[in-house]
């Protein structure tokens, strides 16, 4: 695994880069406060599927322009986008507002920002629809209404995967998350 400090708008960002040299790279965005090794188990499985991974260690202070600057610094013009919790919020916004940089989207425990969550809160009513193949993984049936509502603002193939009783999908359901990412990276 290669650890790098890369320039991001307004500072720098630590990333973990690993896996085979491949035309398919996966950008992994954690939630705020998640351990830097959150995606290690998922990444290991992705490497076995010939996927290169770039795991951001901490998204605190990272915005859309910062993520794009990181991708530019790493010479990654096109990636598959994965996010959990606050990283998922960032991923939704990136996928909705950035054309041509992302091939697919897999998000955990956060519906589209323009859709009310399980508490009735809308994070960003002006967030545009996503036009990428998207998988939304949820760890509780309480998030099902938000997940289903998110399908109305995904203008591409959309799938919801419900894993009841999973508090932190990247940590507690590594095989399931890796499987969904691999499915999204496959061209068939």
Buried (B, 14 or more C-beta within 10 A) or exposed (E): EEEBEBEBBEEBBBBBBBBEEBEBBBBBBBBBEBEBBBBBBBBBBBBEBBBBBBBBBBBEEBBBEBBBBBBBBBEBEEBBBBBBBBBBBBBBBBBBEBEEBBBBBBBBBBBBBBBBBBEEEBBBEEBBBBBBBBBBBBBBEEBBBBBBBBBEBBEEEBBBBBBEEBEBBBBBBBEBBBBBBBBBBEEE
